[in-house]
Amino acid sequence: MLAITGGRILTITRGEIATGTVLVDGGKIVAIGPPREVPAPPAARIVDASGKFVMPGLIEGREDVRRRTAGR
């Protein structure tokens, strides 16, 4: 499990969470919210995102295309 903590989270459905946590398990987002609602599990790998913006689910589509075509 991965816990991205302390960042300003910008979501589509909940708006902005000033300081929050994003939990990722098996490559999927499983929870998003403020620390009191979504605490980081003790065994999680922690990524400190303090002072950064976190946009869960947002991808850089062009980067994916570059990676796939670079091997040609």
N, C-alpha and C positions, 0 to 999 in steps of 0.2 A: 504494500500500500504506500502511496505517495501523498503527503500532505503539503500543499502550498499554502503558507501561512503569512499573515501580516500585510498582504497587499490590498490595494483598492480594487475591488472586483466589480467589473462592469458586466451585467447580465441582460439578456433580452427580456426575461419574464419577471425578474425581481428588481430591475433597475440597478442602482449603484449600492454596493455595500462598502462603507468607508474603510473598514479593516476586517478582513474575513479569511476564511479557510476554504480551500477546494480540495476535496478528497478524490483521489484517482486510484482505482483498483482494477487490475487486469487490463489497463489501457482505456478504461471507461470512467467517466465522471460519475461518482456515486453520491456526492453530497456537496452542497455549496451553502455557506451562510456565515454569520458572525461566530466568533469563537465560542460564545456561550451556547449556541445551538449546534455547532459542528466542531467539537474539540478534536484535536489531532490525536489519533490513537497512539499509545505508548510505543508500539512496535513500528510505526510508520517512519519512512524516510522523510525528513523534513527539508523543505526548500523555503528559505526565508525570502519572501517577496516584499519586505518592508520598503516603502518608498517607490514601489513599482505598481504598474497597472496590470491586472490579470483579467484576460478576456476568455473565459472558458468556452470551449467549443468553436472559437474563431480559428480558422486555419488560413494559412498563406497558400492558396491554391496554385499560384505560379511556381512556388518553391517545389511543390510536389511534382509538377510537370517537369521542371528542370532536373530533378533527381532521376526521374524515370527515363528521360531522353538522354541524359549524360552518358549512360552506358552503351549507347548505340555506336 
